[in-house]
Amino acid sequence: MVLDLMLIALAITLYPLPLMAFALVVSTARGVWKGLVFILAWLACLVAVIAVVLAVTDGQPPPPRSPPGVAGLAAKLAIGVGLVFYGLHRRRLMRAGAAAGQGPEVRDGPSGRATGEATGKGTGEAAGDRGEGSFWASAGLAVLVQPWGMVAAGATTVLEANTSQPATFVALFGFCLLASASLLAAELYIVFAPEVAQARLLRLRGWLKEHSQQAIVVLCLVLGLWLTAKSLFQLTG
């Protein structure tokens, strides 16, 4: 469970869209406080998902071959396969866009993540252009750009958590911390060096905007293949 959680958390923290949105949030007026609200809303989503799963399982993992255990593995398998297909889909769109001379930006309406990307960019850019945006908007944007497919993969992994063991809480805390590491690092940078940090974060956002498609494809394919292989092994082993 721990290895799966850490891999999923690493994929979440490297996912480019939240950091791109965060860079715009902290570049607005009262950006430090809005960034803090963004991070708190982000963490609240992760904690809420973990709490719901632990409430359902009562803190005890289902027996390996029981119907709930098999259902959990099947759900993880479905998420893994979905991530693989999503990564391949984005790769095809990226190649089609490059062939048409559209550059790295690819619009993808039907996909949940792509819709979130477009909405997140639109919301963030509008706020950045006006220098405005409420704290509620920052919190809502954090929920919107959350990579929910990866979070769902984390939820299926938390099904294996045994809360009678203290190490479980360490693992869950590590998951939330690692999944938020890039945002926390950016927020601390803003606090201690606001002017330099804002300029560098906006430059970083520009670089991520050019390479976000490649990053999404790699992260989805790697994590999806891992989850698929692991779930198949556990289901057939």
N, C-alpha and C positions, 0 to 999 in steps of 0.2 A: 504493500500500500504506500509506504513512504516514498519509494522510488517513483512510482506513478504520480503521486502528488507533486513531487519536486519537478518532474518533467513538465507536467501540466502548468504549474506555477511559472516555470521558466518561459514556456511558450506564451503565457498571458502577459508577462512583464516585457517580453520582446515584441509583442504585437504592436505595430506602429501607430495604429489609429488613435488609441487613447493618449499617447504621448503627444501626437500632433494636436489633438484637441486641447490638451493641458497647456501646451506652449502658448496657444492663443488666449486661453483663459487668464493665465498669469500676466499676459502683456496688456491687459485692460486695467482700468482704474481699480484700485484696491485689489490688485492681482494676487498678492500674498494670501489674503483672506479668502478670496474666491478659489485659489488653488487648494487651500486647506479644506474648504467645503467640498470641492471636487473629490479629494482623496477620502474624506470621511464618507461621502456617498458611495464611492467605489468600494471601500472596506465594508460598509453596511450591506452591500449586495452580497459580498463573499460570506460574511458572517451569517446573514439571513439564510443563504442556501445551505450552509453547514448546519445551522440550527434546525432547519426543517428536516434534513436528512436524519440527524441524530434523534429528533423527536419521533420520526417514523420508525426507526430501528430500535428505539429505546437504548441507544448506546451499545448495542450488542450486534456483532455481524451475523448474518443468517448462516445456517449450516451450508457447507459447500454444495451439496447436491439437492438442497431443498428448492421448492418452487421460487421463493423470493431470491435465493442466491443465483439461480439460473436466470431469472428475470433481470437481475442487476447486471450480470455478465452480458446478456443479450442486448441490454440498453447501451452498455459501453461499446459493444461490437457495432451497434447501429451508429453510434456517434462517431466511432473511428472510421467506418466506411463513409459516412457523410462528410467528414473532414477531408478524406482522400478525394472524393468526387468533387468537393468544393474547390480544393486546391487545383485539381486538373481543369476544372471549369474556368477558374481564374487564369490559369496558364494559357488556355486556348484563347480567352478574351484578350489577354495581354499580347499574344502573338498576332491576333487579328488586328488589334489596334496599332501595333508596330508596323504591320504590313500596309495598313491604310494611312500611315504617316501621322497617327494621332498621338504618338508619344506613349509614356508609361501609364497615363491616366486611363482607366477603363471604367465605364459606368455599367452597373449591373443591377437593374431594378428589382427583379424577382427575389434575389437573395437577401436574407435578413441582414447579414453583415454588410453587404454592399449598400443596402439602403441606409443602414446605420452610418456607413462611411460618408455617403453623400449628405445625409442630414447633419451629421456631426460637422462636416466641413462647412456646410452652409450656415449652421448656427454659429460656429466658432468664428468664421470669417466675418459674418455680419456684426458679431459682438466686437471683434477686433477692429473693424473699420469704424465703428461708432465710438469705441472706447467705453462702451457701456455693458450692460448685462447684469442681471440680478444674481444673488446667491442661489436662488431657486433654479435659475437657468443653469448655473454651474453644476448643481447637484443633478439636475435632469440630464445634462450632457454626459455626466459620468456614468449614469445608468444606460444611456443610449449607446455609448461607444464601448460598453463592456463586451468582450468577445464571448457571448453567451454559449456558443457551442463548446468552447473550451471549459467554461465554468460548469456546464452540464456534465462534461467528462469528469471534472473534479468531484461533482456530486455523486456520480456512480462509484467513484473510488472511495468516497467517505462512507459508503455503505459497509465497507469492510472495517470501519473504525470500531475499536473496543475501548469504551471510555473508562473501563475498570483499570486500565493501564495508564500511568502518568505519561508514558512516552507518546501516547496518542495525542494528548493535548499539545505536546511540544511539536509534533508533526503538523497538526492543524494550524498552530500559530506560525510555524515556518512556512506553511503554504500561503497563508494570507500575507505574510511579510515579503516573501519572494515575489508573489504575484503583484505586489504594489511597489517593488523596489525601485523601478525606474521613476515612478511618480514621486516617491518619497525623496529620492536623490535630487530630482529637479526642484522640488519644493525647498529643500534645505539650501540648495544653491541660490535660489531666489532670495531666501531670508538673509543669507550672509553676504551676498554680492548681487544686489538686485539689478543694477544697471547692466553690468557685464553679463549676468545670467540671462536677462531678457533678450539681449541681442544674440547671444549664442544659442538660446533655445529656439528663437525664430529662424536662425540659420540652420539649426538641426532639423526644424520642421520642414524647411525647404528641401533639405537633402532627403528626408524621409518621404516627402511627397513624390520625389523622383524615383525612389526605390521601394515604395511601400508594396507595390504589386509583387515584386520578387520576394520580399520578406514574407508576405502573406502566403504565397504559394509554398515556399520552403517550410514554414512553420506548420501549415495545415497538412502537408504531405508527410512530414517527419512524425508529427504527433499522431496523425491518423493511422499511419502504418504501424506505429508502435502499439496503439490501442487495439487495432484490429488483430495483430499477431498475438498479443498477450491474451486477448479475450478468446480467440480461437483455441489457443493452447489450453486455457483453463476449462473451456467448455468440452474439449475432446480428450483432455488428459485423464 
